[in-house]
Amino acid sequence: MSRAVARTARGVARMAQILDAASVVFARAGYERATTNAIAAQAGISPGSLYQFYADKAAIAAALGERLASELEEAQDAALTGLDPTGVSLAELVERVLDPLVRFAVERPAFPELFGRAALPDAALAPIAAAKTALDGRIADLLALRMPHLDRAEIDEATRIAHLLVDGSMTEMAADPLVRREVTRAVVAYLATKET
């Protein structure tokens, strides 16, 4: 292995280590109170080493946002590709959409902190916003197949309301099965009104 390739591999591993540490620090302290020193300490490196890869906290948040958005899209692909929304109950359809989101919130504690925030730098928000838009589009397409009697504006409205019901309680859904069950029931009940 050449020295440049070894450095690149080490650099990629170090960047992943920093993002893993940032995920923990953002989840624990929130974005506003997180510091690059705390991220470096969590990663077990010096602040100077951190700055070799990321200029500041905003750059770290942007990179973490890109990684989370990419991983979310992969999880949604795995859950939704090939799903026939007319071949399952409405409750199962809602579960198939929510499961990857809740698993994400559990497995990646910074996800709710970053995914639901409006106070992040634009560079961090952009990939998350794109992932949200893509997810909304996929949900709308599923609902359109299930509810062909609705026009696209009605489908988009139903998708937006369902998203709002979930988005505001993602952290609680990840932490408490009762909240998850009740939010799921609320989404199913809301969407059921659109099926008739």
HELIX and SHEET records of a PDB file:
HELIX    1   1 ARG A    3  ALA A   29  1                                  27    
HELIX    2   2 THR A   36  ALA A   43  1                                   8    
HELIX    3   3 PRO A   47  PHE A   53  1                                   7    
HELIX    4   4 LYS A   57  LEU A   80  1                                  24    
HELIX    5   5 LEU A   90  GLU A  107  1                                  18    
HELIX    6   6 ALA A  110  PHE A  115  1                                   6    
HELIX    7   7 ASP A  122  ARG A  146  1                                  25    
HELIX    8   8 ARG A  152  ASP A  167  1                                  16    
HELIX    9   9 MET A  170  ALA A  175  1                                   6    
HELIX   10  10 PRO A  177  GLU A  195  1                                  19    
END                                                                             
